[in-house]
Amino acid sequence: MAGYNSIMIRIREIIDPELRKKIVAKLAERRGCSAGAIPDWFELDDADYVDLLNDMKEEDPELDPRYDPRM
């Protein structure tokens, strides 16, 4: 596709420490390694990042923006 630049997200660029930890854990699970084996400089393209977030959302309903604990 001409002119398409995939956005890359480095693990260290994820500001929320809890989210970063969850992303690393999920990525390690997918790759069959320990979370410690995933370096901070590891890059995910935008599609992989969204896939990880969607997988996490399915496992933890509180990550769904429509989640309301009052209901």
C-alpha positions in Angstrom: 0.0 0.0 0.0 1.7 3.2 -1.1 2.1 5.9 1.6 1.1 3.7 4.5 3.3 4.0 7.6 2.6 1.6 10.4 2.8 3.2 13.8 5.2 1.5 16.2 4.7 1.5 19.9 7.6 0.7 22.2 6.9 -1.0 25.5 8.7 1.8 27.4 6.4 4.4 25.8 3.3 3.0 27.6 3.0 5.5 30.4 0.6 3.6 32.7 2.8 1.1 34.7 -0.1 -1.3 35.3 -1.1 -1.4 31.6 2.6 -1.8 30.6 2.9 -4.7 33.0 -0.3 -6.3 31.6 0.8 -5.8 28.0 4.2 -7.3 28.6 2.6 -10.3 30.4 0.2 -10.9 27.6 2.9 -10.5 24.9 5.1 -13.0 26.8 2.2 -15.4 27.0 1.7 -15.2 23.2 5.4 -15.6 22.5 5.8 -18.5 25.0 8.5 -16.8 27.1 8.8 -15.0 30.4 7.8 -11.4 30.9 11.4 -10.7 31.8 12.5 -11.7 28.3 10.5 -8.9 26.7 12.8 -5.8 26.6 11.6 -2.2 27.1 12.6 -1.3 23.6 10.4 -4.0 22.1 8.1 -2.5 19.4 4.6 -3.4 18.6 2.8 -2.2 15.5 -0.5 -0.6 16.0 -2.4 -3.7 14.9 -0.5 -6.0 17.4 -1.1 -3.5 20.2 -4.8 -3.4 19.5 -5.0 -7.2 19.4 -3.3 -7.4 22.8 -5.7 -4.9 24.2 -8.7 -6.7 22.8 -7.5 -10.0 24.3 -7.0 -8.4 27.6 -10.5 -6.8 27.4 -12.1 -10.2 26.9 -10.3 -11.5 30.0 -10.9 -8.5 32.2 -14.3 -6.7 31.8 -13.0 -3.7 33.8 -10.8 -2.8 30.8 -13.9 -2.3 28.6 -14.7 1.4 28.6 -18.4 0.6 28.8 -17.8 -1.2 32.0 -19.7 0.3 34.9 -19.2 -1.3 38.3 -22.5 0.2 39.5 -24.5 -2.2 37.3 
